[in-house]
Amino acid sequence: MNRTANLLFRLIAILAILFAACLIFAQHATKAPAAHRQTVAAKKVGGPSASLQSQRNIGRAYYEQGKYAEAIEQFQKVVASGHALATDHLDLGLSLMQANRLNDALGEMTTTQQMDPKLTAAEYNLGILYKRELRYPDAEAALKRVIAVDPDDPAAWFNLGAVYFAQRKLEDALDAHQHVVAMGFAKGENFYVASLFHSFTTLVRLKRPEDAQKFLKLHEKMRDKVPGISLQNPALEGGKYGVILVPAVPVTEVARKATLDKVSFAAISEKLGIHLPALSGEPASEGRREIKAADYSLDYARKNLLPLFGPSIAVGDYDGDGHPDLYVVNPAGTNHLFHNNGDGTFTDVTETAGVAGPGGSVSAVFADYDNSTKDSLFVVGLNGVTVYKSQGDSRFADVTEKVGLKPLPGELDTRALLFDADNDGFLDLVVTAYTNLYAPPKKDPFLFPDDFAGAATHFYRNNGEGKFTEASVSAGLAAAKGRMRGAVFADFDNDGYTDLFLYRDDGPPMLFQNLGEDKFARRKAAPDSTLAKMTVLDAHVADFNHDGNFDLAVWSSTRYDVLMNQDNFRFTPAPRLPAIAPAAGFFRLRGIVADVNGDSFADLLTLDTNGKWRLVVNQAGRFSEGALELPAPPRPALDALVPTWLGAPGKLDLVGITHEGQVAAYEKEGPPARWLEVKMNGYKSNSLGIGSIVEFKAGNFYNKVTVTGGPVRVYTGDLTKLDVVRVTWPNAVVQNWIDVATNKPIEVRESERLASSCPFLYAWDGRKFDFITDVLGVAPLGELAPDGSRIKPYPDELVRLPEAIRPQHGDYIFQLTDELREVDYFDRLRMVAVDHPASEEIYSNEIYSSSPVPPALYAVRAKRFPVSAVDDRGADVLPLLLKADGRYPTDFGRNRILGLADLHTLTLDLGDLPATAPLSLWLNGWVFWTDSNGSRALMSSRQLEMVSPYLQVRDAQGKWVTVIPDMGLPSGTHRTMRVDLTGKFLSADHHVRIVTNLCVYWDQVFFSTDESPAPAPRELPLLAADLHYRGFSTPVSDPAHVQPDYFQYAKVLAHAPWNPMTGRYTRYGAVTPLLAGADDRMVVMATGDEMTVRFSGRDLPPLKPGWKRDFFLAASGWAKDGEPNTSFAKTVTPLPFRAMTNYPPTPEDRAPASAAYRDYQHEFLTRPDFALIPPLGPAVQGVLGAGD
């Protein structure tokens, strides 16, 4: 009898949990397996309009958010368009079914079957619909038809079992569920777990209790391996056929529309008013040259060899007026800067600006290397690089030596690239070198360039202080040698780091993969590949087929190719390119890449052997020759040609220059296609957002570009609106802009919200859960220090809880959340209470220090406050420090490196004190932390350094003397730290001075001369801990960043701001045993996770009269942020453990290897990562992603 009652009780409890979770399900999206692609109607149709595809995408997004009324509205628009597919009626039917409009849903699904009788998803969902209508025979028949087509679908078998059970066909029901059980967990997943339970209930009905118990035990073991939400009816009725189907149509319509007509350009050279003096030297078409050794000198090379490279043009907005200016580089003479007057004309301002160049220049690029928001100018050529820094008044100053770049006598450099190679927020510099003209070949005669040795490419790291340091060897680029013509950059493997493609005329090109942390590795092309066999003389980057991978267009002396990126640095030639032989001449301009027809796809303009420009039209990755009308250029042919928008927005211009200095400019005729200009404004990243990825999505339209400098300008065909514009900054922060109108510019300001910190602690205050603080701040994993080492974490801390916390039915409830870009590891949690006289206060030393201080509690009997407090400017700040009220001394300048400030001080006068008095200084406040990226920026800086707070006192002569070199910092938000000043004073003067250049905000300062260890704490029992997905609280940020961020627990963001790291996390459900001891059996939390922890306060004794009770949370664990320069920032592993000497663990550190630890990993670390922000590219048809 007792066994039966116990069984029924457990059954009822399980069902109650399932019902409660069902109430939550509608607010969450379900995961759509990749298998859904095979269920889309096979019927061939023309490409849908962008607006239809947008409605489909947005409808799906609403459906996945549980907003069924909105989803119905979108799908009804698609159906009413007259161009609906069978899947559109199915999508509408699914939405209607979820809204419980079953009759309407039946009509749509019937229409679906009529349009496509072979669509398995229609049959499946009719079965579910009949099941809901209690039409069990019809449901049984429909689901059997699904199984006949797809016998391995667990959802169909599971729901057939449920239908059998409802009809009391118990043996058939058991057989159906046993089919799912036989598939195993790996294939059946949530259906497997649910079928275990349904097998149990069916066997009970069949009066087979022993067999039933076996399935119940197995279910209890497996149920926590999947989220509870996946065991509810909406998920179990879903499966791969119960999802919204958006047809993955090729992105072709926008392209096809614009490529039907001839593309014509009109000459506008005279209108521009650009005039150059005649240039000297022989044209680039002359190519190689034979030289007698007796005739050769550097002067000879300057006059006869440098001109072979021909002039070039750099485009940039040096004065920030929104109009692109032109800098013309002349290897044989003086360079010229032309200011865009904004009316279609230009003025030569070379002399005023002071940028005539050093002579012998080959190319130039505009870039804001110091994040001043002003473009400086990098000019490369003979003797290296010259840097002209913008002075902000349209004038420049030569700062080459100031920025740490020395002349390289005789070296001929060809290109300068600036991008953030290490993601520290500052642009690094790559300079490709051709040869050293001081070192001619040791033969007579010799050929140029054939007999000249190649030179080494230079990598200069930006120190963050406006200076560069050569780091080619340490960065792994020492092998980049050869007669380099140039280089391009892009994230070719989509790992978040910018890679390098260098091309040379004395060998095949070289591809370097960026590994992060200032390290590159060469990726050699397969021996039989095009790249291995080709000598590339020019190259450009674009996503030619809009598949989300960056491709290459390359030219050699005899051919050109478009190399499609197949992932993992594999490039294959695009087939059937138009047969066009490039122009002859070793140094001749061969081609450019630009979206010439405005259809959003990058086309090629290539120069043939007859000196004629030919248009290679890109139609979604398929290429054909298009009709082009371009006025004949001056003679000789152009040595440079660049695409830009000189005047009217969206109006494509081509600006070129001949070897003799004649400017040729062309403007595309006719109305421009729809366009969008994205102006980048970096905050944590470099100011121009160089290296960021910008994606554009609208219905079946997708495009992706890399920011290389200046605004991003794209064409969108005839699209009047984009569903989403997504920016992924170099530091991997993702931001989305929804419903963006075209034919206008948008400014993209990088989000200033907190991205990396620690897990958050919320507590119940009697009405709501309120944000208390962040925890585990003493245990950062893999965080880089400015000296290149990794900060050592300390896994234990004791958090003082505010008096506002309240029990709920005798229990204290906390929410610990992972809401930033990090992974959190909780090893142990304890709650303790300390009863004490009301005349004293109990504090924990909540300090973060390079010398960890074990957690301890102190009883402070009398707070004493400073007599005075002044900052380094002499301002009286004492009123700000008397109460913990959110008012702080903030009058110090802040550095461009986040978390750093000008060196500043806080001077406190503690008044008259007995010479032998024990003294403790207590400081409450918070820190605007720097991170690994900031440390990376400081590593090679000679001027900037991180100055952690140190404490000084005055000696007998009144001089300041440092007595505590590392005073420490508050370990989190609203935390109080202790500094022991006993015996630290060197005279009767009790002034203390705190010095730092960190952004530390002190809220309250007091001291005590009468404290003692706190009374013994009483531990509250840990009742339960449950891990589950919650999402992200809405942050409230102070624009000036002089207040800590606050997080509104009751307001959950609609979209995730970041994705979890790769790896396995703790499975959802009960995790109480993992928090009982500090044993490395951790709860591993992904971003978006929440852990609800409940402690019992029911057995606490009544307080004595005149006493009070304080609470503390003892937390043990670690936190690892996702900043690019944090070690192992992309993965959950390696897992931390208490015996490690630092993170990442060294080979000598012995990781846990016991059987119990292996069992823990096998049982608990079973949940894979799941992308919360789906990609926008064609592989996934989502549109409403996540972000700010």
ABEGO torsion letter per residue (X at the ends): XAAAAAAAAAAAAAAAAAAAAAAAAAABBBBBBAAAAAABBABBBBBBBAAAAAAAAAAAAAAAAGBAAAAAAAAAAAAAAGABBAAAAAAAAAAAAAAGBAAAAAAAAAAAAAABAABAAAAAAAAAAAAAAGBAAAAAAAAAAAAAABAABAAAAAAAAAAAAAAGBAAAAAAAAAAAAAAEAAAAEAAAAAAAAAAAAAAAAAGBAAAAAAAAAAAAAAAAABBAAAABAAAAABEAAABBBBBBBBBAAAAAAAAABBBBBBBAAAAAGBBBBBBBEBBAAAEBBBBBAAABBAAAAAAAAAAAAEBBBBBBBAAGAGBBBBBBBBAABBBBBBBBAGAGBBBBAAAAAGAAEAEGBABBBBBBAAGAGBBBBBBBEBGEBBBBBBAGAGBBBBAAAAAGBBBBBGBBBABBBBBBAAGAGBBBBBBBBABBAABBBBBOBBBOAAABBBBBBBBBBBAGAGBBBBAAAAAGAAABBEBBAEBBBBBAAGAGBBBBBBBBAAEBBBBBBBAEGGBBBBBBBBAABAAAABBBABBBBBBAAGAGBBBBBBBBAABBBBBBBAEGGBBBBBBGBBBBBBBBEAABBAEBBBBAAGAGBBBBBBBBAAGBBBBBBBBGGBBBBBBBBBBBBBOBBBABBBBBBABBBGBBBBBBBBAAGBBBBBBBBEBBBBBBBBBBBBAABBAAGBGBBBBBBBEABBBBBBBAEEBBBBBAEABABBABBBBBBAAGBBBBBBGBBBGBBBBBBBBABBABBBBBBBBBAGABBBBABBBGAABBBGBBBAAGBBBBBBABBBBBBBAABBBBGGBBBBBBBBABBBBBBBABBBBBBBBBBAABBBBBBBBBBABBBBBBBBBBABBBBBABBBBAAGBBAAAAAABBAGBBBABBBBBABBGBBBBBBBBBBAEBBBAABBBBBBBBEBBBBBBAAAAAAAAABAABBBBBBBBBBBBAAGBBBBABABAEBBABBGBBBBBBABGABABABABBBBBBABBBBBABBBBBABBBBBBBBBBBBBABBBBBBAEBBBBBBBAAGABBBBBBAABBBABBABBBBBEBBBBBEBAAAAAABBAGBBBBBBBGBBBBBBBBAAABBBBBBGBBBBBBBBBBEBBBBABAABBGAABAOBBBBAABABOBBBAABBBBABAAAAAAAAAABABBBBBABBBABAABABABBBEX
